[in-house]
Structure formats: C-alpha cells, structure tokens
Amino acid sequence: MKKNNIVTNKTPHALAKSLGLAPTDAVEWEVRYSVTKKIIETVKNKLITVTQLAKDSGTSRGRITRILKDDTFGISLDVLFRVLGATGLDVKLSYKKTT
C-alpha cells in the first residue's frame, strides 16, 4: 500500500504552489477571505438584516446568506465588493511587489 505524503502550507501562496496553481489564485483567495470576513463582522456589528443588505446591494437573499456563512465559492469579487459597499464601507486596495 502506497503511503501518502502530508504537506502543510503556512501561506496561500505556498498552498497554490503545492497544488500546482498560479500565484494569482492565492492573491484572489486572500482578497476574497479579507472582504468576506469584513462583511460578516460589519453585518454583526451594525445588525443589518439579510433582506435589507440584499436590497441595498442588488443581489439575492440566498447569496447574502451564503456570504454570511463564509461560503463564497462561485460568488464573484465584484458582488462581494457591492455587498461590502452596502454595509457602508468602501474598499481601499493597496499594492506591493511580490517576492
């Protein structure tokens, strides 16, 4: 019986490399994670309803529920940015050179 090697990665970039994916995938994961966590945090703090957030962001209640459950697979970044904007926050991007 063949023994499987266990690989542990500490960063999204290392994980992408281990999986044979492009480094750009890791960048998307980091942005998606950060925006999703901020949406969840803001909705909890401001006590915004799912219905109101869906209406203000122009998306469905089902999609908002998925975001609040930290399930953003298949949800584009532009939708996440719209939802974040509907919470009253703006997105500010900064760039740095990768090593």
C-alpha positions as CSV (number, residue, x, y, z in Angstrom):
1,M,0.0,0.0,0.0
2,K,1.4,3.4,-1.0
3,K,1.9,5.9,1.8
4,N,0.6,9.4,1.2
5,N,2.8,12.3,2.0
6,I,1.3,15.0,4.2
7,V,2.1,18.5,3.0
8,T,1.5,21.5,5.3
9,N,1.4,25.0,4.0
10,K,1.5,28.2,6.0
11,T,0.6,30.8,3.4
12,P,-1.9,30.9,0.5
13,H,1.0,31.3,-1.9
14,A,2.6,28.1,-0.6
15,L,-0.7,26.3,-0.9
16,A,-1.2,27.4,-4.5
17,K,2.3,26.2,-5.4
18,S,1.7,22.8,-3.7
19,L,-1.5,22.4,-5.7
20,G,0.2,23.4,-9.0
21,L,-2.0,26.6,-9.2
22,A,-0.9,30.0,-10.4
23,P,0.2,32.6,-7.7
24,T,-2.7,34.8,-8.8
25,D,-5.1,32.2,-7.3
26,A,-3.5,32.8,-3.9
27,V,-3.9,36.6,-4.3
28,E,-7.6,36.1,-5.1
29,W,-8.1,33.8,-2.1
30,E,-6.5,36.5,0.2
31,V,-8.7,39.3,-1.1
32,R,-11.9,37.1,-1.0
33,Y,-11.1,36.0,2.6
34,S,-10.5,39.5,3.8
35,V,-13.6,41.0,2.1
36,T,-15.8,38.2,3.3
37,K,-14.6,38.5,6.9
38,K,-15.2,42.2,6.9
39,I,-18.7,41.8,5.6
40,I,-19.5,39.3,8.3
41,E,-18.0,41.5,11.0
42,T,-19.8,44.6,9.8
43,V,-23.2,42.9,9.5
44,K,-22.9,41.6,13.0
45,N,-21.9,44.9,14.5
46,K,-24.5,47.0,12.6
47,L,-27.3,44.5,13.0
48,I,-28.2,44.7,9.3
49,T,-30.9,42.3,8.1
50,V,-30.3,39.9,5.2
51,T,-33.2,41.3,3.4
52,Q,-32.0,44.9,3.7
53,L,-28.5,44.0,2.7
54,A,-29.7,42.1,-0.3
55,K,-31.9,45.0,-1.4
56,D,-29.1,47.6,-0.9
57,S,-26.5,45.5,-2.8
58,G,-28.8,44.4,-5.6
59,T,-28.3,40.7,-5.0
60,S,-30.4,37.8,-3.7
61,R,-31.1,37.0,0.0
62,G,-29.8,33.5,-0.7
63,R,-26.4,34.9,-1.9
64,I,-26.2,37.1,1.2
65,T,-26.9,34.2,3.4
66,R,-24.1,32.2,1.8
67,I,-21.7,35.1,2.2
68,L,-22.6,35.4,5.9
69,K,-21.9,31.6,6.3
70,D,-18.5,32.2,4.8
71,D,-19.4,30.2,1.7
72,T,-18.3,32.4,-1.2
73,F,-17.5,29.7,-3.8
74,G,-18.9,30.9,-7.1
75,I,-19.6,34.4,-5.9
76,S,-17.5,37.0,-7.8
77,L,-15.4,39.6,-6.2
78,D,-17.5,42.4,-7.7
79,V,-20.5,41.0,-5.9
80,L,-18.6,40.9,-2.6
81,F,-17.4,44.5,-3.2
82,R,-21.1,45.6,-3.8
83,V,-22.2,43.8,-0.6
84,L,-19.4,45.4,1.4
85,G,-20.4,48.8,-0.1
86,A,-24.0,48.2,1.0
87,T,-22.8,47.9,4.6
88,G,-21.5,51.4,4.4
89,L,-17.8,50.6,3.9
90,D,-15.6,51.4,0.9
91,V,-12.9,49.2,-0.5
92,K,-9.3,50.5,-0.5
93,L,-6.8,48.5,-2.3
94,S,-3.0,48.7,-1.9
95,Y,-0.4,47.0,-3.9
96,K,3.0,45.7,-3.1
97,K,5.6,43.9,-5.2
98,T,5.7,40.1,-4.6
99,T,8.9,38.4,-3.8
